[in-house]
Amino acid sequence: MATYLFKTEPSEFSFADLQAAKAPSVWDGVSNAAAIGFLRRVKVGDEVLIYHTGDEKAVVGLAAVTGGPREDPKRPGLTAKGETKFVVVELKALKPAASPMTLATIKQDKRLANLPLLKQSRLSVMEIEPAAAKIIKQACGFLKA
């Protein structure tokens, strides 16, 4: 099972919106080619750290992938390689962070220096290495220390 970080602008779709949904929610709107590449690798059962952008800049919740990658019905089409051009997945909220982990805190933790969030800050979807995922999950209260 892999762990990913998905970034969202909370005024558009927040972790609270994901929690309020009665059924799994479609995660769409990803346009960056590198982020789409990560999204194509997501599997049912993978965990997703939800990160709010904007003023908050923090990991605020944990979700699970309930529906694997498929073509975005709002933006159909194929790439030159014959892959689906735009991809969506389905998520369900698992739990909010007991202590959201802010970007400032992430930057201060030397163990997270290679986190894609810091190296490629424009990516909206990224895979998180297991050791880094454990650090973030513990800091947010998703795992016991």
C-alpha angles and dihedrals in degrees: 000000000000129000122224134184117224118192122211137173102239093215088061101038122347134189086253088058089052090049092049093053112106092210133029112293127231112242105212142148097076109145107158110104094223092048090049088052090057092044090055089059096053114115134197108272096029115131123238127203107212113219122193114216126196118053095346102054097180145116100255108168151011124235138174129227109243099169124038127227118304137158115290102246090208092056110031123178145096134256123236086266090057094251124135105274097215124026136199133190133190124243138185124199116248104179143330120248112267085209114017111223109230126213089244090057091046090052091051094053107088090199088067097049092115095047110134088229087068099035098043103022095171094064114107094193125038139158116242121215113244095247092050092044090054092051092050094044091051093047091050093047097248091119131032114248 
